[in-house]
């Protein structure tokens, strides 16, 4: 049985191996042991409650029955400190001159810090061999089960950003048209610096005035809000959870940024609490799958299993209770594996 749990210091070697298997492009999970060790230690401190919310992040890993690390995902409770979380917001401006009877309808990208202080869901990665196995979906939704379990740790609004479109050579037309003119570095370097050291250099170097979209080359205009081809599954999962796109894009590659109210995320909204009770063998074959998680932050666990939730209880097999490391007297939380299914 596969289980999602908080990352531990013993997972560092497996995490480095995972990062190396992904290749370049995953800037929040660099194949750098020192950088990853810092992320692991920060997550361990966060789950232990030993770090301020502005500096906290919660890193989860998926392991199989043999203890192999198959993937990871993360939650960043309050992004943007201390320089702000930067986005471009696509807005429309209509102007009219009565004197000459002419009007002008244009779109612009304006610099925005609207997501500063929100919670970001990110760093979703699975081993290439696990793609299509459901591992990515389990890791993604495990984050929302953590939010449902401890909403006090997270902001009222959650956001996510997707990698922007690139051609076969890794070039981004918007960066070539805009970013490269203000940053004395290539796109990959700027993106990596933003992920590793923060946004201070963005605040210092990005143009503060609106960018008129009509003045950009056709290729640059075409990729505004367009995700990388590899991000299509992640975007679909976010949309199913209730995230929405309202014109915010990344300042480097103009990939889409989406958001959803914390309590309106489908996995959170449909979750219910109950005490585990034995699942009758007669009902087990027809029981639908549910996400099941523990309620204790330090011993947080999530798995996917057949279950029958009822008023104040969740009927589960003994193997599920053992995999979660709980006893029958400990309250659990469930959410339907099939989004939209009544809880």
C-alpha positions in Angstrom: 0.0 0.0 0.0 1.4 3.4 -1.0 1.4 6.1 1.8 2.1 9.8 1.7 3.9 11.1 4.8 6.0 14.1 5.9 9.6 14.0 4.6 12.3 13.0 7.1 16.0 13.5 7.2 16.6 9.9 6.2 14.9 10.6 2.9 17.6 13.0 1.6 19.4 10.5 -0.5 16.2 9.3 -2.1 15.1 12.9 -2.7 18.4 13.7 -4.4 17.9 10.6 -6.6 14.4 11.7 -7.4 15.6 15.1 -8.4 18.3 13.7 -10.6 15.7 11.4 -12.4 13.6 14.4 -13.4 16.3 16.2 -15.4 16.5 20.0 -15.8 13.5 22.3 -15.5 12.2 21.5 -12.0 13.6 24.7 -10.4 12.0 24.1 -7.0 13.6 20.6 -6.8 17.2 21.1 -7.9 19.5 18.1 -8.0 21.7 19.7 -5.4 22.2 17.9 -2.1 22.9 21.0 -0.1 19.9 22.9 -1.4 17.6 19.8 -0.8 19.0 19.2 2.6 18.0 22.7 3.6 14.5 22.1 2.3 14.2 18.8 4.2 15.4 20.4 7.5 12.9 23.2 7.1 10.1 20.8 6.4 11.0 18.7 9.4 11.0 21.8 11.6 7.7 22.9 10.1 5.9 19.7 10.9 7.4 19.8 14.4 6.0 23.4 14.9 9.4 24.9 15.4 9.4 27.5 12.6 7.5 30.7 11.9 4.7 30.5 9.3 6.5 32.9 7.0 9.5 30.6 6.8 7.6 27.3 7.0 7.0 24.8 4.3 5.6 21.3 4.4 7.1 18.7 2.1 5.4 15.3 1.6 6.8 12.1 0.0 5.1 9.1 -1.4 6.6 5.7 -0.6 5.6 2.2 -1.6 5.3 -0.9 0.6 9.1 -1.5 0.3 9.8 2.1 1.5 11.0 3.4 -1.9 10.5 7.1 -2.4 8.3 7.6 -5.5 7.6 11.3 -5.5 7.1 14.5 -3.5 4.8 17.5 -3.2 4.8 20.6 -1.0 2.9 23.4 0.6 4.3 26.9 1.2 2.0 28.5 3.8 2.9 32.2 3.3 4.7 33.1 0.1 6.5 36.4 -0.7 8.2 37.5 2.4 10.0 39.9 2.7 10.1 41.3 -0.9 6.6 40.2 -2.1 5.4 37.5 -4.5 5.5 39.0 -8.0 3.1 38.3 -10.8 1.9 40.0 -14.0 -1.9 40.7 -14.1 -3.5 40.9 -17.5 -5.9 43.9 -17.6 -7.9 45.6 -20.2 -8.0 49.4 -20.8 -10.6 51.1 -23.0 -10.0 54.8 -23.9 -12.1 57.1 -26.1 -11.6 60.5 -27.5 -14.9 62.4 -28.1 -13.0 65.1 -30.0 -12.0 62.8 -32.9 -14.6 60.1 -32.4 -12.0 57.3 -31.9 -11.5 54.7 -29.2 -8.7 52.5 -28.1 -9.1 49.0 -26.5 -5.8 47.5 -25.3 -4.5 44.9 -22.9 -1.6 45.4 -20.6 0.5 43.4 -18.1 0.9 45.2 -14.8 3.2 44.1 -12.0 1.2 42.8 -9.0 1.9 41.5 -5.5 -1.7 40.2 -5.0 -0.5 36.7 -4.0 1.8 37.9 -1.3 0.9 36.1 1.9 -1.2 33.4 0.2 -0.4 29.6 0.5 1.2 28.1 -2.6 0.8 24.4 -3.6 3.8 23.3 -5.6 6.9 21.0 -6.1 4.7 18.2 -7.4 7.1 15.6 -8.9 7.1 11.8 -9.4 9.7 9.4 -10.8 9.3 9.0 -14.6 8.5 5.3 -14.0 5.5 6.3 -11.9 3.8 8.6 -14.4 0.3 7.4 -15.2 0.2 5.3 -12.0 -1.9 7.8 -10.0 1.1 8.7 -7.9 1.0 12.4 -9.0 -2.7 12.7 -8.2 -2.3 11.1 -4.8 0.6 13.4 -3.9 -1.3 16.5 -5.2 -4.5 15.7 -3.2 -2.5 14.7 -0.1 -1.7 18.4 0.2 -5.3 19.3 0.4 -5.9 16.7 3.0 -3.3 18.4 5.1 -5.0 21.7 4.6 -8.3 20.2 5.6 -6.7 18.7 8.7 -5.0 21.9 9.8 -6.6 24.9 8.1 -5.1 27.2 10.8 -1.6 26.7 9.3 -2.6 28.0 5.9 -3.9 31.2 4.3 -7.6 31.6 3.3 -6.4 31.7 -0.4 -4.3 29.0 -2.0 -2.5 29.6 -5.3 -0.4 27.5 -7.8 1.7 28.4 -10.7 2.5 26.3 -13.8 5.6 26.3 -15.9 5.2 28.5 -18.9 5.4 27.2 -22.5 8.8 26.6 -24.0 9.9 25.4 -27.4 11.9 22.2 -28.1 15.1 24.1 -27.4 13.9 25.4 -24.0 13.3 28.9 -25.2 10.5 31.1 -24.0 9.4 33.8 -26.5 8.2 36.2 -23.7 11.5 36.0 -21.9 13.3 36.7 -25.2 11.1 39.8 -25.8 10.9 41.2 -22.3 12.9 39.5 -19.5 16.2 39.2 -21.4 16.2 43.0 -21.8 16.2 43.7 -18.1 18.2 40.7 -16.6 21.8 40.1 -17.6 21.3 36.3 -17.5 19.5 33.6 -19.4 16.0 32.4 -18.6 17.1 29.2 -16.8 19.4 31.2 -14.5 16.8 33.8 -13.6 14.2 31.1 -13.0 16.5 29.1 -10.7 17.6 32.2 -8.8 14.0 33.1 -8.1 13.3 29.6 -6.8 16.4 29.3 -4.7 17.1 32.8 -3.3 13.8 34.7 -3.5 12.4 37.6 -5.3 14.6 40.5 -4.2 16.3 40.8 -7.5 13.0 40.7 -9.3 11.8 43.7 -7.4 15.0 45.5 -8.2 15.2 44.8 -12.0 11.8 44.3 -13.4 10.2 47.2 -15.2 7.6 48.9 -12.9 5.4 50.3 -15.7 2.7 48.3 -17.6 3.7 46.3 -20.6 1.4 46.9 -23.6 0.7 43.5 -25.0 0.1 44.8 -28.6 3.7 46.1 -28.7 5.1 42.6 -28.1 6.0 40.2 -31.0 3.3 37.7 -32.0 5.2 34.8 -30.5 5.5 36.5 -27.1 1.8 37.4 -27.1 0.8 33.9 -27.9 2.3 32.3 -24.8 0.9 34.6 -22.2 -1.0 32.3 -19.8 -0.1 29.2 -21.8 1.3 26.4 -19.7 4.1 24.1 -20.7 2.9 21.0 -22.5 4.1 18.8 -19.6 1.9 20.9 -17.2 -1.4 20.0 -18.8 -2.2 17.1 -16.3 -1.3 19.3 -13.3 -3.5 22.1 -14.6 -6.4 19.7 -15.2 -6.2 18.5 -11.6 -6.1 22.0 -10.2 -9.2 22.9 -12.3 -11.0 19.9 -11.0 -10.3 21.0 -7.4 -11.9 24.4 -8.1 -8.8 26.5 -8.9 -9.5 29.3 -11.4 -7.4 31.4 -13.7 -8.0 35.2 -13.6 -5.2 36.6 -15.7 -2.2 36.3 -13.3 1.0 35.0 -14.9 4.6 34.3 -13.9 6.9 37.3 -14.5 9.5 35.2 -16.3 7.7 32.7 -18.6 4.1 34.0 -18.3 2.9 30.6 -17.2 -0.6 30.8 -15.7 -1.1 31.3 -11.9 -4.4 30.0 -10.5 -6.1 30.3 -7.1 -8.9 28.9 -5.0 -10.4 29.8 -1.6 -9.0 27.3 0.9 -12.3 26.0 2.1 -13.7 25.7 -1.4 -11.1 23.3 -2.7 -13.1 20.1 -3.6 -10.9 17.7 -1.6 -11.2 20.0 1.5 -14.9 20.7 1.1 -15.9 17.1 0.7 -13.8 15.7 3.5 -15.4 14.3 6.7 -14.0 13.1 10.0 -14.8 9.9 11.8 -13.5 7.1 14.0 -12.2 4.0 12.1 -14.4 0.9 12.4 -14.0 -2.5 10.7 -15.0 -2.8 7.1 -17.2 -5.9 6.7 -15.8 -8.4 4.2 -19.2 -8.5 2.6 -19.1 -4.8 1.8 -15.3 -4.5 1.0 -15.5 -5.6 -2.7 -18.0 -2.9 -3.6 -16.6 -0.1 -1.4 -15.5 3.0 -3.3 -12.0 4.4 -2.9 -11.4 7.3 -0.5 -8.4 9.4 0.5 -7.8 8.6 4.2 -5.6 10.7 6.5 -4.6 10.9 10.1 -5.4 14.0 12.2 -2.0 14.4 14.0 0.4 16.8 12.2 3.6 15.1 13.4 2.3 11.7 12.4 0.4 12.8 9.3 -0.2 10.0 6.8 -2.4 9.8 3.7 -3.4 6.7 1.7 -6.0 5.7 -0.9 -8.2 2.8 0.1 -11.6 1.2 -0.1 -13.8 2.7 2.7 -17.4 3.4 3.7 -17.7 6.6 5.7 -20.8 7.0 7.8 -22.0 9.4 10.5 -19.0 9.9 12.8 -17.2 6.8 11.5 -15.1 5.4 8.6 -15.3 1.7 7.9 -11.8 0.5 6.9 -9.8 -2.6 6.5 -7.2 -3.5 9.1 -4.4 -3.1 6.6 -5.4 0.6 6.1 -5.3 1.2 9.8 -1.9 -0.4 10.1 -0.5 1.6 7.1 -1.6 4.8 8.7 0.0 3.8 12.0 -3.2 4.5 14.1 -5.5 2.5 16.4 -9.2 2.2 16.2 -9.8 5.0 18.7 -8.0 7.7 16.7 -10.1 10.1 14.5 -9.4 10.0 10.8 -10.5 12.2 7.8 -11.8 10.9 4.5 -12.5 12.5 1.1 -13.9 10.8 -2.0 -11.2 9.6 -4.5 -13.6 10.6 -7.3 -14.1 14.3 -7.2 -17.8 15.2 -7.1 -18.8 12.0 -5.4 -20.9 12.7 -2.4 -19.0 12.3 0.9 
